[in-house]
Amino acid sequence: MDKLKIKGGNKLAGQIYISGAKNAALPLICASLLTRERVTLTNMPLLSDIRSMNLLLEQLGTKIDSHDEVIDGNPCKVYSYQTAQPASLVAPYDYVRKMRASYYVLGPLLAREHYVELSLPGGCAIGARPMDIHLSALEQMGASIEIKNGYVIAKAEHGLQGAHLIFNIASVGATCNILMAATLARGTTVIENAAMEPEIGNLAEMLNAMGAKISGINTPILTIEGVKELHGVIHKVIPDRIEAGSYAVAAAITRGKIELINAQAATLQTPLKILAETGVRISEKPHGIIIDAENCVLEGKDIMTDYYPGFPTDLQAQFLTLMLTADGASMVTETIFENRFMHVPELLRMGANINVHGHASAIVRSVPKLYGAQVMATDLRASFALVLAGLVAEGETVVNRVYHLDRGYEKLEHKLRSVGADIVRIKDDQED
């Protein structure tokens, strides 16, 4: 497995281009299954999760073409998807186990073909993320659901029927899945307590451009009037707010100054507010955000994760690491997942002062210095937290199992090197 070797101490300065959002691209890819026509996605990130999803769709019979484009001087990928007729209605274990988001094929295939078999998904080990909301909603829409031999077998012999659905939590995955399924259902579907993440708005906008009738976008109540069919579209993936937030912390923790080209401040209001409260200077530009922490003395701030527009759980590990370098003590409270402090033991190896209370909160106290060490990445976002610690640690840090990072951060070491980081990738066939 590849590793990252980091020598800490460099102040980061320069520009980083923010790629298309992984969490937007994955459901957009699956939405292409709703039509027999071509769906073209621009500003696609180059990530292992995208490659895994593409392999799954090819197994289902989707024809995929790609080419490169340049946006603001940065190379991006364009993918075209066309599923004239599915070759299979089974999403097998070997594909789905690699990536939880594979469950996004469930709603589109059931809506279009009235049948699907989906292996129960894998993904990061950050806690229980059951599919009960997805399956209950589909049953309310007329599907019959059976779980057998590790597979969800869903049938809707006469198609899906619109329903009034009330989610007990604002689940991003369930909102995306049911939103897609409802576009081809008979009648009207209403989703109450729908998740409001920008990636869902991006999906809804594409579906409407394909001929769907969705109202209430970016609100907690979505109304979908079913249509008989959808058509093809060309659609742009929004910038990745989690990548932007991660590099914003990289600027802050090194007391540097980075311009995040293509970042959208409107999707990062809560994290940027906390950064500003710590003492970081933030400037919004027409095409990005400037994060300036040069000569700043940062003050620790409490953080509590919440559903959008609250503080994103996917930035919790990064901000927790930042607070190690800020004056005073900070309370970090995790309300979304029950197992999302797995990065803490690795940070402790580097000299951090963190006390975790149960699964819900951690007290983070400022330390004079972090020290380089061998550390192990445990999940996608925790991996970036360890990179951040390595950027400011004395000596050398080696982050193992960086395949987690490759799932969600495009060309991470190249982007960090471009702003002054001393970071290299060690391939698994190289000697240390």
Secondary structure, DSSP 4 states (H G I P E B T S, - for coil): --EEEEE--PPPEEEEEPPBPHHHHHHHHHHGGG-SS-EEEEEE---HHHHHHHHHHHHHT-EEEEEEEEETTEEEEEEEEE-SS-S-SEE-HHHHTT-GGGGGGHHHHHHHHSEEEEEPP----SS---SHHHHHHHHHTT-EEEEETTEEEEE-TT--B--EEE-SS--HHHHHHHHHHHTTSBSEEEEET----HHHHHHHHHHHHTT-EEE-TTSSEEEEE--S----EEEEPPB-HHHHHHHHHHHHHTT-EEEEET--GGG-HHHHHHHHHHT-EEEEETTEEEEE-TT---B---EEB-STTSB-GGGHHHHHHHHTTSBSEEEEE--S-SS--TTHHHHHHTT-EEEEETTTEEEEE--S--B--EEE--SHHHHHHHHHHHHHSBSEEEEE-THHHHHH-TTHHHHHHHTT-EEEEE-TTS--
